[in-house]
Amino acid sequence: MRVNRSVKVMLQMFVLLTNDDGIHAPGLSALAAALGDVERTITVAPAEEQSGMSHALTMNRPLRIAEHGDQRWAVTGTPVDCVYVAIHRLCDGMPTVVVSGINKGANLGDDVFYSGTVGAAREAALNGIPALAVSLDLSHGAAALHFDTAGQIAAAVLRRMVDSPLPDGCYLNLNVPNLPLEAVQGVAVCALGKRHYEPLVEEHVDPRGKPYFWIGGHPVGEKMPDGTDGNWIARGYATLTPLGLDNTAVDRLAGAVTWSPPWPIGTYNE
């Protein structure tokens, strides 16, 4: 029997798995199961949930690493810490690809700036490793969590990444609707939308009479423009968005040239 090239290459991959929901998260287990045919995998994930950590590195306290089975480690830090420690300490060679997820909840639109799931993929890309962030959107209201669906689609995306390697500085953000695989309408390659959250700083008082606060409200304005990730996923499609490392506002460079020195520095109050 002839084996498809992408499948054969994928079987020979060395895959680093991570997430921001923690080493015991069901999404991480589902992702590992979906990639069970890969020759080598290593899992390095936070010891506890680290949602919303974006690209944070732990610089003010030591990190501790604990084994959790064969080729599985928990790190007392952020998702980016996990990728950093994995590729510079725990791996005996550079991984072929890093897959981060499966996050419980979507990472759509502006979420990519806050997400620890996406931050881990970005750290891999910064180190020249192809990367995929995977999230399960929960807005469809299904009682069951279909991490298996997201895992199977992630595996299919990895096969495509073998056939069409990502350019330098590019990584992928995949969101999958919480539906059985057969109910997913397809995979839409699309741009990020805009996803805003209710501004909330909620004050409470602890048992000793001291105030404490919770921040972050519910999403608002979920109807994203046609063609964007939030719009497609609301229609039952998985969404795949290429992201980049260069945040330069290229279309503003020409105008900013007029800001270049010499300036009348020190004359603002004259």
N, C-alpha and C positions, 0 to 999 in steps of 0.2 A: 504494500500500500504506500503510495506517495504521500509524504507529509508536506503540507503547505509551508513555504519558506518562513512566513511570519510566525506560524505556530512553532516551527522548529527552532527559530532564533529565540522566541519567547521562552521556550522550555529551557534554554541555556542561559537565561538572564540571572543576574544577581540583583535581587530587588530588596530595597530597604523600605519597610513599612513603618509608619508612624501615625499620630493623630493628635487631637487636642482634647479628646474626651477621656483619655486615660488608658492605662494598660489593660484594664478589665472591661472596657467598653464593648458592647456587642457588635458595633459597627466594625471595629478592628478585627474581631474574630471572623466576621462575615467576609471581610476583604481577604484575610489570609486563606479562608476556605476557597474563595473564588479563584485565587492564584495558586491553588494547591499543586498544579502540574509544573510550576516553575522550578527549575533545578535547585536554586538557592534563594532563600529568603532570610532576612534578619529583621526582627521587630525591636525597635527602640522607641518607647512611648513614655509620656509623662506618668509619674506615679499616681497623680491625682488629676482631676479635670483642670484644664488650663484654657478654657474657652475665652475668646476675646483678647488673647495675648499678642495678636498680630506678629510683629517681628522682634519681640522682646528677647534679649539675652540676659541671663542671670549673672550680674557682675559684682553683687554686694554680699554674696554668701556662697559657701561651698556647695557643690552638687554631689549627691550620693547616687550610686548606681547599684541596683540589686537585680540578680538573675531571677527570671520567672519562667524557667523551663529552657529547653534547647533553643539556642539562638534567639532568646527573648529577654530584654532588659527593660527595667523601669528606671527613669531618671527623675530626681526631685527638682525638676525645672520645667521650662517652657517647651513647646514643640520645636522651636528653633534650637534650643539647647540640645534637644534629642538628636536632631540631624547633625549638628556640629560635633557632638560627642561621638556619634556613630561613625561618621566618615573620617574623623581625625584620631579616633582611639579604638573603637570596638570592631570596625570592619578590617579584614585582612587585605582588602583591596577596594578600589572605588566601585560603588554600586553601579549597575547598568542604568537603573532608574529608581527614583523615589516616588512612592505612592502614599499620600496622606489622607486618612479618613478611615472608615466612612463616617462623616460627621452626622450627628443626629440633629438635623435642621439644615436648611438651605444656606448657602453662601452666595447670594445674588447681588448684583449691582455694587453699591457702596460697601457691602459686607466684606469685600476682599481687602479693604484697608484695616479692618478690625480682626479678621479671622485668624486664629492660630493654625487652623487647618491649612489655609492658603499660605500663611507665613512659613510653615515648614517646607512647602513646595518651593516657595521663593528662595529660601536658604539653599536648597539643593541646586536651583538654577544659578544662583550666585557662585556656586562651586563647580559650575560646568556640567551638572548632572541633569538629564531630562527628568521632568517631574510632572505629577498629576495630582491635583487635589480633588477629592470626591466627597460629595455631600448628598444627603437624602432630604428632599423637601417634604415637609409634613403638612402642607396646606390642603392636601386633597382629603383629609379627614378619615382615612382608613384606620380601622381599629388596630390592625396588625402593622408592624414595622417591616417593610420589605427591603431590608438590607441586602438580601440575596439578589434582588433586582439590580440594585446599584452596583453590587460586586460583579455581576455578569456583564453589565454594560462597561464597567471600568476595565475588565479583562479584554473586552472587544476593542476599547480605545487603545489599550497597550499594544494590541496586535497591529493596529493602524499606525501607531508610533514607530513600530519596527519597519513597516513598509515605507513610511514617509517621516524620516527623522526630523525632529524639531530644529529650527535654526538656533544658533547661539542666542542666549538671553531671552528665550521664550519658554513658558511653561503653561500648563493647561488647567482650567477650572471646570470641573464637571458637576452638574447638579442633576439629580434624578428624581422624578416624581414618585411619591410613595404609593406605588401601584404594582400589581403583579406584572411580570415581564411582558406577558402577552397584551396587556392593556396600555403599555407605553407606545405612543404614536410614532416615535422615531427619535433621532438625535439631531437637534438643530445647532449648527455652528453659528454663533451669533455674538453680538456685542453686549457689554454690560449695560444694564439699565440704571435707573436712579431708585434707591431704596432708602427712604427716610424713616426715622423712628421718633415716636412721641418723646419730646424732651421731658425727662422725669428725674427729679432728685427727691427721693422719698425719705422723710425723716421719721425715725422711731426713737424710743428711749429704752435703754437696757435696764436690767433689774437693779443696777446700782445708780440709776437716775441720770446716766450720761447719754447724750444723743449719739446716734449712728445713722448712716445713710445708705440707701440702695439707689443706684443710678441705672438708667436705661429703661425706656418704655417699649410699648408694642409697636410693630411696624405700622406706618401710615402711608397712604398713597401707593397701595400695592399694584394698582393698574399701571404697569410700565408701558412705554411706547411700543408700538408694533415693531417687531424685529429684534427686540432685546430679550435678554435671558428670562426676566420675570414674566414677560408676555408669553413666551413659548412654553414655559413650564406650567403656567396656568391652563394651557390648552392640552396638557398631558404629554408633552415632549420632554425628553432629557435635553439639557443644554450644555454645549461645549464652547468655552471661550478661551482663545489664546491670550495670555497676559505677557507683559514685557517688563524688563528690568529698568529700562531707561525712562525716567519720569520727566525728562526735559520737555517743556512746552515748545516744541519746534516752531509752531506757527507764531510764537511770540518773540522769537530770537531777534528778528529784524528790527522790531520796534524797540526792544530793550537795548539795542546798540546805542541809542541816543542817551542812555543812562550812564554810559561809560565815562570814566574820568577823562580830562580834568573837570572836577566839580568845584563850585565855590564852597569847599569844605570849611566849616567853622563860621559860616556867614548867615546861618539860618535865623538868628535872632537880631540881625542888624537891620 
